[in-house]
Amino acid sequence: MSRSDLRALPEPPTRPGNGHLQDWALKPLPLIEAGAQAARAAGRDVFRLRLGLPAVVGFSPAWNRRLLTDLRTFVSAGSFSRVVPYLSGGVILSDAPGHAGRRQLMNPGFGKTHLAALQARTRAALPPVPDGDFDALAWADRTVLALLNAAYFSGEFDAGLLHAFLAPLRRPFPVPALPRPLLFLRVEAEVRRLGHRRLVEGGDDLLAVLAPLPGGFEEVRVSLAAAHDTTTHALAYALWFLARYPQWHTPEHHAAVLKEVLRLYPPGWMGSRRLNRDVDWNGVRLPHGALALYSPYLSGRDPELWERPDTFDPARWHAKPPAWAYLPFGGGERLCLGMHLAQMLIHDVLGALPPLQAIRGDDTPQPGITLGPRGPLVVRRH
């Protein structure tokens, strides 16, 4: 079978003059959903996007597995993370063969054993649930900020500075990509001040674990930025669905609720790599240097993999999910470093919640750096 190039792949409708760039900027979810529909109709699991450079999006388990395990072919250098200063650095952008060693140094601090030692501190930082109506999205934002401050810095980081640092990540693109040198310098100075204190006095928070490592202060900044919005949006959606479906608001059901939220609304809705060499994918040549994208959002809603894929149904988690189809934390060697931290914090919050009632809200997913609800999501104690 002779190989074809990217022009042989299906694609969503284009706009004259800019291909897919306008829809990628303004309506990316309908764009990739149309692309996946065109790909399925053509019997394929990948489709092409015209973004000014060669780009291909895949959504099948086979594609996800290849992209997330073949680290020498699908590399992070040159991916979307590099254009966002918050995420441009640290282990996120390290590639094989250096990635494994760097990740191994960081894993103990984010493992279940160490996080359990921090749990009393993070639980103590949990803000009270407001009386009356409140916006679950705004409350989740404040709550996660306080919990991450406790986990990383024992609550010692200036709360106003931490909020100012992380707030732009919640804004639409290109706001998160804009340089903020003075703000970053202030944050770096505070991280170093507290970090040097840990080096002298010791400690058990995440800063104390990361500070002695090569590039440890950068890892603090990058992992903190990666943790905040992802955890905030997952928590906000979980609160909203527990308020809408109170029969699931019991400790034994919370794990399934969170899994279902992350299937429908994965904060990391799109992942990117660059091809380090040509790849033959089912008879199509994907060229060296092309963007190679995978989408937990598309895979989590694929009608060929999930029954009633757009329906919120935590009961589906009585069975195992299809392999390489559920990827809210990525997969393979690059599995999200903060996965256990995010899950611990969210489950602790859900376990402390009183019964809730949904009042009004807009849970339409709105993609930016992460996928979150358009909001607000107004709930109250039931």
C-alpha positions in Angstrom: 0.0 0.0 0.0 1.5 3.4 -1.0 1.6 6.1 1.6 -0.3 9.3 1.3 0.4 12.6 3.0 -1.7 14.7 5.3 -3.9 15.9 2.4 -5.5 12.4 2.4 -6.9 12.9 5.9 -10.4 14.1 6.5 -10.8 17.5 8.1 -13.6 19.7 9.5 -14.9 22.6 7.2 -12.4 25.4 6.7 -12.9 29.2 6.4 -11.5 31.0 3.4 -8.1 32.6 4.1 -7.4 31.1 7.5 -8.2 27.4 7.3 -9.1 26.4 10.9 -7.3 29.1 12.8 -10.4 31.2 13.5 -12.5 28.3 14.7 -9.5 26.9 16.7 -9.4 30.3 18.5 -13.1 30.9 19.0 -14.9 27.5 18.8 -12.4 24.7 19.3 -14.8 22.1 20.7 -17.2 22.2 17.8 -14.2 22.2 15.4 -12.6 19.0 16.8 -16.0 17.3 17.2 -16.6 18.0 13.4 -13.2 16.7 12.7 -13.8 13.5 14.6 -17.1 13.0 12.9 -15.5 13.4 9.5 -12.8 10.9 10.5 -15.2 8.3 11.6 -17.2 8.7 8.4 -14.0 8.0 6.5 -13.1 5.0 8.6 -10.1 6.8 10.2 -9.1 7.7 13.8 -7.2 10.9 12.9 -8.0 14.1 11.1 -6.1 17.1 9.8 -6.2 20.7 11.1 -4.9 23.7 9.2 -3.3 25.8 11.8 -0.5 27.4 9.8 1.7 24.3 10.3 1.0 20.6 9.7 -1.3 19.3 12.5 -3.1 16.1 13.1 -5.6 15.1 15.8 -6.2 11.5 16.9 -8.8 10.1 19.3 -8.6 6.3 19.2 -7.1 4.2 22.0 -4.4 3.0 19.5 -3.4 6.6 18.7 -3.5 7.6 22.4 -1.3 4.7 23.4 1.3 5.3 20.6 1.5 9.1 21.3 1.8 8.7 25.0 4.3 5.8 25.1 6.6 6.5 22.1 8.4 9.4 23.8 11.3 9.5 21.3 8.9 10.1 18.4 6.3 12.2 20.0 8.2 14.9 21.9 7.1 17.7 24.2 9.7 20.3 22.9 7.8 22.6 20.6 4.3 21.6 21.9 1.7 24.1 23.0 3.0 24.3 26.5 6.0 26.2 25.3 3.9 29.2 24.3 2.5 29.6 27.8 5.1 31.0 30.2 3.4 29.4 33.2 4.0 25.9 31.7 7.1 26.5 29.7 9.8 24.7 31.8 10.5 21.9 34.2 9.5 18.3 33.8 6.6 19.3 31.5 8.9 20.1 28.7 11.6 17.6 29.3 11.9 14.7 26.8 13.5 11.3 26.7 16.0 10.2 27.7 16.2 12.9 30.4 12.6 13.0 31.4 12.5 9.7 33.3 15.3 10.6 35.7 13.9 14.1 36.4 10.5 12.6 37.0 11.9 10.0 39.3 13.4 12.7 41.5 10.0 14.4 41.9 7.7 11.4 42.2 8.2 10.8 46.0 6.9 14.2 46.9 3.7 13.7 44.9 3.2 10.0 45.9 0.4 8.8 48.1 2.6 8.3 51.2 4.0 11.8 51.3 0.6 13.4 50.5 -1.0 11.5 53.3 1.4 13.3 55.7 0.1 16.6 54.4 -3.5 15.8 54.5 -4.2 17.1 58.0 -2.8 20.4 56.9 -4.8 20.7 53.7 -8.0 19.6 55.5 -7.4 22.3 58.1 -7.2 24.9 55.3 -10.5 24.0 53.8 -12.8 27.1 53.8 -16.3 26.8 55.1 -19.2 26.3 52.7 -21.1 29.6 52.5 -24.6 30.0 53.7 -27.2 31.0 51.1 -26.6 30.9 47.3 -23.0 30.8 46.1 -21.1 30.2 42.9 -19.5 26.8 43.0 -17.0 27.9 40.4 -15.8 30.9 42.3 -15.8 29.0 45.6 -13.8 26.1 44.1 -11.3 28.7 42.8 -10.8 30.1 46.3 -10.8 26.7 47.9 -8.2 25.2 45.7 -6.0 28.2 46.1 -6.0 27.8 49.9 -5.4 24.0 49.7 -2.5 24.3 47.3 -1.0 27.0 49.5 -1.2 24.6 52.4 0.2 21.6 50.4 3.1 23.5 48.8 4.0 26.2 51.3 2.3 25.3 54.6 0.0 28.3 54.0 2.9 30.7 54.2 2.8 32.1 50.6 1.2 35.5 50.3 -2.4 34.7 49.3 -2.9 37.9 47.3 0.3 37.3 45.3 -0.6 33.7 44.7 -4.1 34.7 43.4 -2.5 37.4 41.2 -0.1 34.9 39.7 -2.7 32.2 38.9 -5.7 34.3 37.9 -4.6 34.9 34.3 -4.8 31.2 33.6 -8.6 31.4 34.0 -8.8 34.0 31.2 -9.4 33.2 27.5 -6.4 32.9 25.2 -4.1 34.7 24.5 -4.2 36.2 28.1 -2.4 33.2 29.7 0.4 33.4 27.0 1.2 37.1 27.6 4.5 37.7 29.4 4.4 39.0 32.9 8.0 39.5 33.9 7.5 41.6 37.0 4.8 39.3 38.4 6.9 36.2 37.7 9.9 37.9 39.4 7.8 38.6 42.5 6.6 35.0 42.6 10.1 33.6 42.1 11.5 35.8 44.8 8.8 34.6 47.3 9.4 30.9 46.3 13.1 31.3 46.8 12.6 33.1 50.1 10.5 30.3 51.5 12.5 27.6 49.7 15.8 28.8 51.3 14.1 28.7 54.7 13.1 25.0 54.0 16.7 24.2 53.1 17.9 25.6 56.4 15.1 24.6 58.7 13.6 21.6 56.9 9.9 20.9 56.5 7.6 18.4 54.9 5.5 20.4 52.4 6.0 20.1 48.7 8.3 23.1 48.6 10.6 21.3 51.1 10.7 18.3 48.8 11.3 20.2 45.6 13.7 22.9 46.8 16.8 20.7 47.1 16.3 19.3 43.5 18.1 20.7 40.5 15.7 23.2 39.0 13.4 22.7 42.0 12.2 26.2 42.3 11.1 26.2 38.6 9.3 22.9 39.2 7.4 24.5 42.1 6.2 27.3 39.8 5.3 25.1 36.9 3.6 22.3 38.8 1.6 24.9 40.9 0.3 26.5 37.7 -0.5 23.2 36.2 -2.4 22.1 39.4 -4.6 25.1 40.1 -7.0 25.5 37.2 -7.2 21.8 36.5 -8.2 21.0 40.1 -10.5 24.1 40.3 -12.5 23.1 37.2 -12.8 19.4 38.2 -14.0 20.4 41.7 -16.5 23.0 40.4 -18.1 20.4 38.0 -18.2 17.8 40.8 -20.0 20.3 43.1 -22.5 21.2 40.4 -23.4 17.6 39.5 -23.7 16.6 43.1 -26.1 19.5 43.5 -28.1 18.3 40.5 -28.0 14.6 41.3 -28.0 14.5 45.2 -28.5 10.7 45.2 -24.8 10.5 44.2 -23.6 12.7 47.1 -22.4 9.9 49.4 -18.8 9.0 50.2 -19.0 5.6 48.5 -20.1 7.3 45.2 -17.7 10.2 45.1 -15.0 8.3 43.3 -17.4 7.4 40.5 -18.7 11.0 40.3 -15.3 12.4 39.9 -14.3 9.9 37.3 -17.5 10.7 35.3 -16.8 14.4 35.6 -13.3 13.9 34.3 -14.6 11.8 31.4 -17.1 14.4 30.3 -15.0 17.5 31.2 -11.3 16.7 31.3 -9.5 19.9 32.3 -6.7 18.9 30.0 -9.0 18.6 27.0 -6.2 18.6 24.4 -2.6 17.4 24.6 0.1 18.2 22.1 3.4 16.8 21.0 5.7 17.4 18.0 6.8 14.6 15.7 10.5 14.0 16.0 10.5 12.0 12.8 8.2 10.8 10.1 5.5 8.4 11.1 3.4 6.1 9.0 -0.1 6.0 10.5 -2.4 3.6 8.7 -0.9 4.4 5.3 -0.6 8.2 5.8 2.8 9.8 6.3 2.8 12.2 9.2 5.8 14.5 8.6 8.6 15.3 11.0 7.9 18.6 12.8 4.1 18.3 12.6 1.9 18.9 15.6 0.5 15.6 16.9 -2.6 16.1 19.1 -4.6 13.8 21.3 -7.9 14.8 23.0 -9.1 13.3 26.3 -12.4 15.2 25.5 -12.9 13.4 22.2 -11.8 10.0 23.5 -14.0 10.3 26.6 -17.1 11.0 24.5 -16.4 8.6 21.6 -19.7 6.9 20.8 -17.8 3.8 19.6 -16.2 3.4 23.0 -18.9 4.6 25.5 -22.6 3.9 25.8 -24.6 7.2 25.9 -21.3 9.1 25.9 -22.8 12.5 26.6 -24.9 11.4 29.6 -23.7 11.9 33.2 -23.8 8.4 34.6 -21.5 7.5 37.4 -22.9 4.0 37.4 -20.9 3.2 34.3 -17.8 3.1 36.5 -18.9 -0.3 38.0 -17.0 -1.6 35.0 -13.5 -0.8 33.8 -13.2 1.9 31.1 -11.9 1.0 27.6 -8.1 0.9 27.7 -6.5 4.2 26.6 -9.9 5.9 26.2 -10.0 7.6 29.6 -7.1 10.0 29.9 -7.8 13.0 32.2 -4.3 12.7 33.6 -2.6 11.6 30.4 -0.9 8.2 30.4 2.3 6.3 30.2 5.6 7.7 31.7 4.2 11.2 31.5 1.2 10.5 33.6 0.2 13.8 35.4 2.6 14.4 38.3 -0.2 15.9 40.4 -2.8 13.3 39.9 -2.8 11.9 43.4 -2.7 15.5 44.9 -5.7 16.6 42.9 -7.7 13.5 43.7 -6.9 13.8 47.4 -7.9 17.5 47.6 -11.1 17.0 45.6 -12.2 14.0 47.6 -11.5 15.7 50.9 -13.7 18.7 49.8 -16.5 16.4 48.6 -16.4 14.5 51.8 -16.9 17.7 53.8 -19.7 19.1 51.7 -23.2 19.3 53.1 -26.1 18.4 50.8 -26.4 20.9 48.0 -29.1 22.1 45.7 -28.6 23.4 42.2 -30.2 26.8 41.7 -29.1 28.0 38.3 -26.0 27.8 36.1 -24.3 27.4 32.8 -22.1 24.2 32.7 -21.2 24.6 29.0 -17.6 23.6 28.7 -15.4 26.6 27.8 -11.9 25.6 26.6 -8.9 27.7 27.4 -5.6 26.4 28.8 -7.9 24.0 30.6 -11.6 23.1 30.1 -14.0 24.6 32.6 -17.6 25.6 32.9 -18.7 28.9 31.4 -20.4 29.5 34.7 -21.6 30.7 37.1 -22.8 27.6 38.8 -25.1 28.8 41.6 -25.8 26.3 44.4 -27.0 26.4 48.0 -27.1 24.2 51.1 -30.1 21.9 50.7 
